[in-house]
Every structure is written in C-alpha cells, then in structure tokens.
Amino acid sequence: MPPTVAVVGGGISGLAACFHLLRAPRPPKPAPAPWQGFGHLVPSSEDPALLGIVYDSVAFPEHDGTPVTPGKPPLRLTVMLGGAWFRQSFGDPALVAPELLLRRARAAVSDHLGLAGTPTHAIVRVQQDCIPQYTLGHWERLERIQRFLKEQQLPLSLIGASYSGVSVNDCIASAKAAVGRILGSPP
Ligand SMILES: Cc1cc2nc3c(=O)[nH]c(=O)nc-3n(C[C@H](O)[C@H](O)[C@H](O)COP(=O)(O)OP(=O)(O)OC[C@H]3O[C@@H](n4cnc5c(N)ncnc54)[C@H](O)[C@@H]3O)c2cc1C
C-alpha cells in the first residue's frame, strides 16, 4: 500500500502534508504588483492603528478571479487594523462604522504602497478574538500526548498550529517532518 496521510480537520498544515506527499509542481505566478513578498507589518511605535498589509495577489494570484479590466491583473490587498490597539484607535469594535475602517485602510494603502485609486471592491470585517493562543501548560500537555502516541505505537502525526508553531511556516515545517517520518526519509 502506498504511504497515506489522513487529514483530520486539516487546514493549512493538512494541505501542506498532501502537497509534500504529492510533490505537486507550483504553477508559475504572474507579477501583479511592483512589490513582491507576502506583505509587511508596521511597528506599533510607528502607527498603533495599523498592523500591516498583506499582498494577497502576490501570495495567492490564483485566487484573484477575472480581471475587471481585461489585460490588467487584479490587485487584492488585506489591510489589518487595530489588534490590541483597536479601542484606542477606533473605539468599541461592535459599534465602529465600517466607513471609518475603510477610510483608514485606504489611507494606509496610499501612504505605504503609493496606491491612491478607488478600489473596485472593498470588504470590511471586524474579527474579534481572532488570534488563538496556547493555554498555560501547553508544552507539558503536548509532551504527554506524544509520549502516549509513542507508547501505544499509534500511526498518528499531530501537525499544525494547535500543537506546535503559530505560523504557516511552522505548519509547513511540521508537515514536511511528519511526511518524512512516514516515508522513512528526512524532509
Ligand atoms: C488573523 C490571522 C492572521 C494570520 N496571519 C498569518 C500570517 O500572516 N502568516 C502566517 O504564517 N500565519 C498567519 N496566521 C497563522 C496561520 O493562519 C495558522 O498558523 C494556520 O492557519 C494553522 O493551520 P492549521 O492547519 O494548523 O489550522 P487551520 O488552518 O486553523 O485549520 C484547522 C481546520 O480545522 C477545522 N476544525 C476545527 N475543529 C474541528 C472539528 N472538531 N472537526 C472538524 N474540523 C475542525 C477548522 O474549521 C479549520 O478549517 C494567522 C492567523 C490568524 C488567525
């Protein structure tokens, strides 16, 4: 039987595991923006209201959809505002006017990226409590679980942000390591 991965409730880490098993080639990316990269973060000392901007079209051009203007690649951005400084910058998250957030986001895009045009589409969402955190005793709990899996010789790999690492990078690294263990070869 070929090596098999069962993805349970798999998000990014499950996808990463499947990707590394299949060794799928990446489709070529067009360059929709003059700046390349995932995005940039802004230190709170510089602007507490602005957390950063993600260049979605650069990271995931395949999600861009059909260009509004034929021949002109669409450009999608995510402006992240607020965080721990939301109340001091915008007031009560339940009451804030979406127009205020959109204005602030457009100002950030103009200041930081030099894009002053009006977006064809804009979606404003207030995501409350959206960054989960490990609770006290996480690592001890994890060590107990890993010991149990080993003792019981269960063919189960725990990968993803719930267990170790908080970013997509960590998810990919732990997925690669898990697949390496399944295949008996280092990643
Ligand atoms: C707002 C925000 C911004 C972020 N920005 C970045 C960033 O810029 N760069 C970066 O590297 N990382 C970022 N992260 C972290 C990154 O998104 C996570 O590390 C990553 O998504 C974790 O992947 P995962 O596969 O472990 O879990 P997830 O992608 O969260 O997937 C878990 C899946 O399991 C499902 N699920 C949960 N419980 C059950 C159940 N009982 N039954 C069935 N399914 C279930 C969920 O619906 C979900 O689809 C960000 C996270 C947040 C919240």
The ligand as an SDF file (V2000), in Angstrom:
LIG
                    3D

 53 58  0  0  0  0  0  0  0  0999 V2000
   -5.9470   36.5920   11.7250 C   0  0  0  0  0  0  0  0  0  0  0  0
   -4.8040   35.6660   11.4900 C   0  0  0  0  0  0  0  0  0  0  0  0
   -3.7430   36.0700   10.6870 C   0  0  0  0  0  0  0  0  0  0  0  0
   -2.6830   35.2210   10.4440 C   0  0  0  0  0  0  0  0  0  0  0  0
   -1.6610   35.6550    9.6530 N   0  0  0  0  0  0  0  0  0  0  0  0
   -0.6560   34.8330    9.4000 C   0  0  0  0  0  0  0  0  0  0  0  0
    0.4020   35.2600    8.5530 C   0  0  0  0  0  0  0  0  0  0  0  0
    0.3950   36.3650    8.0340 O   0  0  0  0  0  0  0  0  0  0  0  0
    1.4330   34.4120    8.3330 N   0  0  0  0  0  0  0  0  0  0  0  0
    1.4770   33.1660    8.8790 C   0  0  0  0  0  0  0  0  0  0  0  0
    2.4240   32.4250    8.6220 O   0  0  0  0  0  0  0  0  0  0  0  0
    0.4790   32.7230    9.6830 N   0  0  0  0  0  0  0  0  0  0  0  0
   -0.5680   33.5220    9.9540 C   0  0  0  0  0  0  0  0  0  0  0  0
   -1.5820   33.1090   10.7800 N   0  0  0  0  0  0  0  0  0  0  0  0
   -1.4800   31.7710   11.3800 C   0  0  0  0  0  0  0  0  0  0  0  0
   -1.9290   30.6770   10.4060 C   0  0  0  0  0  0  0  0  0  0  0  0
   -3.1710   31.0360    9.8210 O   0  0  0  0  0  0  0  0  0  0  0  0
   -2.0750   29.3730   11.1770 C   0  0  0  0  0  0  0  0  0  0  0  0
   -0.8200   29.0680   11.7530 O   0  0  0  0  0  0  0  0  0  0  0  0
   -2.5000   28.2340   10.2580 C   0  0  0  0  0  0  0  0  0  0  0  0
   -3.7050   28.5060    9.5770 O   0  0  0  0  0  0  0  0  0  0  0  0
   -2.7270   26.9940   11.0800 C   0  0  0  0  0  0  0  0  0  0  0  0
   -3.0030   25.9500   10.1780 O   0  0  0  0  0  0  0  0  0  0  0  0
   -3.6320   24.6290   10.7160 P   0  0  0  0  0  0  0  0  0  0  0  0
   -3.7090   23.6820    9.5720 O   0  0  0  0  0  0  0  0  0  0  0  0
   -2.9060   24.1470   11.9260 O   0  0  0  0  0  0  0  0  0  0  0  0
   -5.0780   25.0470   11.2450 O   0  0  0  0  0  0  0  0  0  0  0  0
   -6.2340   25.8320   10.4930 P   0  0  0  0  0  0  0  0  0  0  0  0
   -5.7700   26.3940    9.1980 O   0  0  0  0  0  0  0  0  0  0  0  0
   -6.8340   26.7200   11.5240 O   0  0  0  0  0  0  0  0  0  0  0  0
   -7.2460   24.6640   10.1610 O   0  0  0  0  0  0  0  0  0  0  0  0
   -7.9240   23.9360   11.1310 C   0  0  0  0  0  0  0  0  0  0  0  0
   -9.2140   23.4580   10.4720 C   0  0  0  0  0  0  0  0  0  0  0  0
   -9.8340   22.5360   11.3350 O   0  0  0  0  0  0  0  0  0  0  0  0
  -11.2260   22.7890   11.3600 C   0  0  0  0  0  0  0  0  0  0  0  0
  -11.7540   22.2340   12.6060 N   0  0  0  0  0  0  0  0  0  0  0  0
  -11.5820   22.6950   13.8610 C   0  0  0  0  0  0  0  0  0  0  0  0
  -12.2000   21.8910   14.7400 N   0  0  0  0  0  0  0  0  0  0  0  0
  -12.7670   20.9040   14.0200 C   0  0  0  0  0  0  0  0  0  0  0  0
  -13.5440   19.7570   14.3560 C   0  0  0  0  0  0  0  0  0  0  0  0
  -13.8450   19.4860   15.6330 N   0  0  0  0  0  0  0  0  0  0  0  0
  -13.9490   18.9580   13.3680 N   0  0  0  0  0  0  0  0  0  0  0  0
  -13.6140   19.2270   12.0720 C   0  0  0  0  0  0  0  0  0  0  0  0
  -12.8780   20.2950   11.6890 N   0  0  0  0  0  0  0  0  0  0  0  0
  -12.4740   21.1150   12.6600 C   0  0  0  0  0  0  0  0  0  0  0  0
  -11.3240   24.3030   11.2670 C   0  0  0  0  0  0  0  0  0  0  0  0
  -12.5770   24.7140   10.7840 O   0  0  0  0  0  0  0  0  0  0  0  0
  -10.2000   24.6120   10.2530 C   0  0  0  0  0  0  0  0  0  0  0  0
  -10.6500   24.5590    8.9220 O   0  0  0  0  0  0  0  0  0  0  0  0
   -2.6710   33.9340   11.0210 C   0  0  0  0  0  0  0  0  0  0  0  0
   -3.7380   33.5060   11.8100 C   0  0  0  0  0  0  0  0  0  0  0  0
   -4.7910   34.3650   12.0510 C   0  0  0  0  0  0  0  0  0  0  0  0
   -5.9450   33.8810   12.8960 C   0  0  0  0  0  0  0  0  0  0  0  0
  1  2  1  0
  2  3  1  0
  2 52  2  0
  3  4  2  0
  4  5  1  0
  4 50  1  0
  5  6  2  0
  6  7  1  0
  6 13  1  0
  7  8  2  0
  7  9  1  0
  9 10  1  0
 10 11  2  0
 10 12  1  0
 12 13  2  0
 13 14  1  0
 14 15  1  0
 14 50  1  0
 15 16  1  0
 16 17  1  0
 16 18  1  0
 18 19  1  0
 18 20  1  0
 20 21  1  0
 20 22  1  0
 22 23  1  0
 23 24  1  0
 24 25  2  0
 24 26  1  0
 24 27  1  0
 27 28  1  0
 28 29  2  0
 28 30  1  0
 28 31  1  0
 31 32  1  0
 32 33  1  0
 33 34  1  0
 33 48  1  0
 34 35  1  0
 35 36  1  0
 35 46  1  0
 36 37  1  0
 36 45  1  0
 37 38  2  0
 38 39  1  0
 39 40  1  0
 39 45  2  0
 40 41  1  0
 40 42  2  0
 42 43  1  0
 43 44  2  0
 44 45  1  0
 46 47  1  0
 46 48  1  0
 48 49  1  0
 50 51  2  0
 51 52  1  0
 52 53  1  0
M  END
$$$$
